[in-house]
């Protein structure tokens, strides 16, 4: 199954004016406020940048667009084309690599033109005792030994975080495949969560609150907040569900996150 295939189953001109990164729409509820900024959206042949701009116009949500290296963006020429195609629009421009080693496809100069890089740890080599490469977003992910899987998963998470390649946001934190999701609060021990948070803090990375997966949960967010880490919202959508962010807003309010708890890319969007 193609990555994220399961997700499908489960005036604009005025908006093109340059805006400051800090002028994103803010959700307000009592004393809480946080930026309505969805940094995890994919475009397709049918869900175009114009479709995304229409959603932004109607909802006030700002967006960041990401591509997976190795597909439509696979070398310097296609990366430059991707960046240039989005620069006229008020969106942030990112990449979402799937595996370490991705940066070898591109020159450092072009990577530096991106607003951010978002990466998760959902592709796990030898994730079960059958030696299979697990793509844990798939419904048919097979896990024979949950503790063995968690050891491999933790190793992959720490490899992604500690890799020397460019990275700004750690995505889909604490996601578990369907077959063991019922054991979420047992498998995600405090020690494992602390290891992840310590690694993220050491690398000065930000944490995605993923609207589609409803991860991470309150305890992890509060632990990370206590350590001074910052967060982003991400819908990981490629259709008109982009920017809904209902879980993100709910858990941000519950954890009393404020604007200063969020990472916002530094470029003034709408200008190259």
C-alpha positions as CSV (number, residue, x, y, z in Angstrom):
1,X,0.0,0.0,0.0
2,X,1.3,3.5,-0.9
3,X,2.2,5.6,2.1
4,X,-0.8,7.3,3.5
5,X,-3.3,5.5,1.2
6,X,-5.2,4.5,4.2
7,X,-5.8,8.2,5.0
8,X,-8.3,8.4,2.1
9,X,-10.3,5.6,3.6
10,X,-10.4,6.4,7.2
11,X,-10.6,36.5,-2.8
12,X,-7.5,34.3,-3.1
13,X,-5.5,37.1,-4.7
14,X,-5.9,39.1,-1.5
15,X,-4.5,36.2,0.5
16,X,-1.3,36.3,-1.6
17,X,-0.2,39.5,0.1
18,X,2.9,39.0,2.2
19,X,2.3,38.4,5.9
20,X,4.5,38.1,8.9
21,X,5.1,34.6,10.3
22,X,3.6,35.9,13.6
23,X,0.4,37.2,12.0
24,X,-1.1,33.7,11.6
25,X,-4.7,33.4,12.8
26,X,-4.9,32.6,16.5
27,X,-7.5,30.4,18.1
28,X,-8.7,32.0,21.4
29,X,-10.5,30.3,24.2
30,X,-10.4,32.2,27.5
31,X,-6.7,32.9,28.1
32,X,-5.4,30.3,25.6
33,X,-4.2,31.3,22.2
34,X,-2.2,29.4,19.6
35,X,-1.5,29.7,15.9
36,X,-3.9,28.0,13.4
37,X,-1.1,26.8,11.3
38,X,-1.2,23.3,9.6
39,X,2.4,22.4,8.6
40,X,1.6,18.9,7.3
41,X,-0.3,19.0,4.0
42,X,0.4,17.2,0.7
43,X,-0.7,18.4,-2.7
44,X,-1.9,16.0,-5.4
45,X,-3.0,16.3,-9.1
46,X,-6.6,16.8,-7.8
47,X,-5.9,18.6,-4.6
48,X,-3.9,21.6,-5.9
49,X,-2.4,24.7,-4.3
50,X,-5.5,26.6,-5.4
51,X,-7.7,24.1,-3.5
52,X,-5.5,24.7,-0.4
53,X,-5.7,28.5,-0.8
54,X,-9.5,28.3,-1.0
55,X,-9.5,26.5,2.3
56,X,-7.2,29.1,3.8
57,X,-9.4,31.9,2.6
58,X,-12.5,30.3,4.1
59,X,-11.1,29.2,7.4
60,X,-8.2,31.5,8.2
61,X,-5.9,28.6,8.7
62,X,-2.3,29.0,7.3
63,X,-0.5,26.1,5.7
64,X,2.8,24.4,5.1
65,X,3.1,22.0,2.2
66,X,5.4,19.0,2.2
67,X,6.7,16.5,-0.4
68,X,8.2,13.1,0.2
69,X,11.8,13.0,-1.3
70,X,12.3,10.3,-3.9
71,X,9.0,10.7,-5.7
72,X,8.0,13.9,-7.5
73,X,10.9,15.6,-5.7
74,X,14.0,13.4,-6.4
75,X,16.9,15.7,-7.4
76,X,18.0,19.3,-7.4
77,X,16.1,20.1,-10.6
78,X,12.7,18.8,-9.2
79,X,13.4,20.3,-5.7
80,X,14.0,23.7,-7.2
81,X,10.9,23.4,-9.4
82,X,8.9,22.4,-6.3
83,X,10.1,25.4,-4.3
84,X,9.7,27.9,-7.2
85,X,6.1,26.6,-7.8
86,X,5.0,27.5,-4.2
87,X,6.9,30.7,-3.6
88,X,4.2,32.9,-5.1
89,X,1.7,31.5,-2.5
90,X,1.4,32.3,1.2
91,X,2.5,28.9,2.3
92,X,5.5,27.5,4.0
93,X,7.5,25.0,2.0
94,X,8.9,21.8,3.5
95,X,9.9,18.2,2.9
96,X,8.9,15.1,4.7
97,X,11.6,12.4,4.2
98,X,10.7,8.8,4.9
99,X,14.1,7.4,5.7
100,X,17.5,8.6,6.8
101,X,19.9,9.3,3.9
102,X,17.4,11.4,2.0
103,X,19.6,14.5,1.9
104,X,22.1,12.8,-0.5
105,X,19.5,13.5,-3.2
106,X,19.9,17.3,-3.0
107,X,22.5,20.0,-2.7
108,X,22.8,21.7,0.7
109,X,22.2,25.1,-1.0
110,X,18.7,24.0,-2.1
111,X,17.8,22.2,1.1
112,X,18.6,25.6,2.9
113,X,15.9,27.2,0.8
114,X,13.2,25.1,2.5
115,X,11.3,26.5,5.5
116,X,11.4,23.2,7.4
117,X,11.9,19.5,7.3
118,X,9.4,17.2,9.0
119,X,10.2,13.5,9.5
120,X,8.6,10.6,11.4
121,X,9.9,7.1,12.2
122,X,7.1,5.0,10.7
123,X,9.3,2.8,8.4
124,X,11.1,0.3,10.7
125,X,13.6,-2.2,9.4
126,X,13.3,-5.7,11.0
127,X,10.4,-4.5,13.1
128,X,9.2,-8.1,13.9
129,X,10.8,-11.5,14.3
130,X,10.3,-12.2,10.6
131,X,12.8,-9.6,9.6
132,X,10.1,-7.5,7.8
133,X,10.5,-3.8,7.0
134,X,7.4,-2.4,8.7
135,X,5.5,0.6,7.4
136,X,3.4,1.0,10.4
137,X,0.7,3.3,9.0
138,X,-0.6,0.2,7.1
139,X,-3.5,-1.6,8.7
140,X,-2.0,-5.0,8.0
141,X,1.3,-4.3,9.9
142,X,2.2,-7.6,11.6
143,X,3.7,-7.6,15.1
144,X,4.3,-10.9,16.8
145,X,6.1,-9.5,19.9
146,X,5.1,-6.0,21.0
147,X,8.2,-5.6,23.3
148,X,10.5,-6.6,20.5
149,X,8.7,-4.2,18.2
150,X,9.0,-1.3,20.7
151,X,12.8,-1.9,21.0
152,X,13.2,-1.6,17.2
153,X,10.7,1.3,17.1
154,X,12.6,3.2,19.8
155,X,15.9,2.6,17.9
156,X,14.4,4.0,14.7
157,X,12.9,7.0,16.5
158,X,16.3,7.8,18.1
159,X,18.0,7.3,14.7
160,X,15.7,9.8,13.0
161,X,16.1,12.3,15.8
162,X,19.9,12.0,16.2
163,X,20.7,11.9,12.5
164,X,22.8,14.8,11.3
165,X,20.6,15.5,8.3
166,X,18.5,18.7,8.4
167,X,15.4,18.3,10.6
168,X,13.0,20.7,12.3
169,X,9.9,18.8,13.3
170,X,9.5,15.2,14.6
171,X,6.2,14.0,13.1
172,X,3.6,11.4,14.2
173,X,5.1,11.1,17.7
174,X,4.1,8.0,19.7
175,X,1.9,6.5,16.9
176,X,1.3,2.8,17.2
177,X,0.1,0.4,14.5
178,X,-3.5,-0.7,14.7
179,X,-2.7,-4.3,15.9
180,X,-1.2,-3.0,19.2
181,X,-2.8,0.4,19.6
182,X,-5.0,-1.0,22.4
183,X,-1.9,-1.2,24.5
184,X,-0.9,2.4,23.9
185,X,-0.6,3.4,27.6
186,X,1.2,0.3,28.6
187,X,3.8,0.3,25.7
188,X,4.5,4.0,26.0
189,X,6.2,3.9,29.3
190,X,7.5,7.0,31.1
191,X,11.1,5.9,30.5
192,X,10.5,5.6,26.7
193,X,8.8,9.0,26.6
194,X,11.6,10.6,28.5
195,X,14.2,9.1,26.2
196,X,12.4,10.6,23.2
197,X,12.0,14.0,24.8
198,X,15.6,14.2,26.0
199,X,16.8,13.4,22.4
200,X,14.4,16.0,20.9
201,X,15.6,18.6,23.4
202,X,19.2,17.8,22.7
203,X,18.7,18.4,19.0
204,X,16.4,21.4,19.5
205,X,13.6,19.8,17.5
206,X,9.9,20.6,17.5
207,X,7.0,18.1,18.0
208,X,4.1,17.7,15.7
209,X,0.7,17.3,17.2
210,X,-0.9,15.1,14.6
211,X,-4.6,15.7,14.0
212,X,-5.2,12.5,12.0
213,X,-3.5,10.1,14.4
214,X,-4.5,12.0,17.5
215,X,-1.0,11.8,18.8
216,X,0.8,12.5,21.1
217,X,-1.4,12.3,24.2
218,X,-1.7,14.8,27.0
219,X,1.0,13.4,29.3
220,X,3.7,13.4,26.6
221,X,2.8,17.0,25.6
222,X,3.0,18.2,29.2
223,X,6.3,16.4,29.7
224,X,7.7,18.0,26.6
225,X,6.4,21.4,27.5
226,X,8.0,21.2,30.9
227,X,11.4,20.7,29.1
228,X,10.8,23.8,26.9
229,X,10.0,22.0,23.6
230,X,7.8,23.6,21.0
231,X,5.0,22.2,19.0
232,X,3.4,22.3,15.6
233,X,0.0,21.3,14.2
234,X,-0.3,18.8,11.3
235,X,-3.3,17.3,9.6
236,X,-1.2,15.0,7.2
237,X,-4.0,15.4,4.6
238,X,-4.1,15.6,0.9
239,X,-7.8,16.6,0.4
240,X,-10.4,19.1,1.8
241,X,-9.8,17.9,5.4
242,X,-6.7,20.0,5.5
243,X,-6.7,22.5,8.3
244,X,-9.5,21.0,10.4
245,X,-7.2,20.4,13.3
246,X,-9.9,19.5,15.8
247,X,-7.7,17.2,17.9
248,X,-4.9,19.7,17.8
249,X,-7.0,22.5,19.1
250,X,-8.6,20.3,21.8
251,X,-5.3,18.9,23.2
252,X,-3.6,22.3,22.9
253,X,-6.3,23.9,25.0
254,X,-6.2,21.0,27.5
255,X,-2.5,21.3,27.9
256,X,-2.7,25.1,28.1
257,X,-0.4,25.7,25.2
258,X,0.2,29.3,24.3
259,X,1.6,31.0,21.2
260,X,5.1,30.9,22.6
261,X,4.9,27.1,22.8
262,X,4.8,26.8,19.0
263,X,7.4,26.7,16.3
264,X,6.7,28.9,13.3
265,X,9.1,29.0,10.3
266,X,11.0,32.3,10.1
267,X,10.4,33.2,6.5
268,X,7.8,35.9,5.8
269,X,5.5,33.9,3.6
270,X,4.3,35.5,0.4
271,X,7.8,36.7,-0.4
272,X,10.7,34.8,-2.0
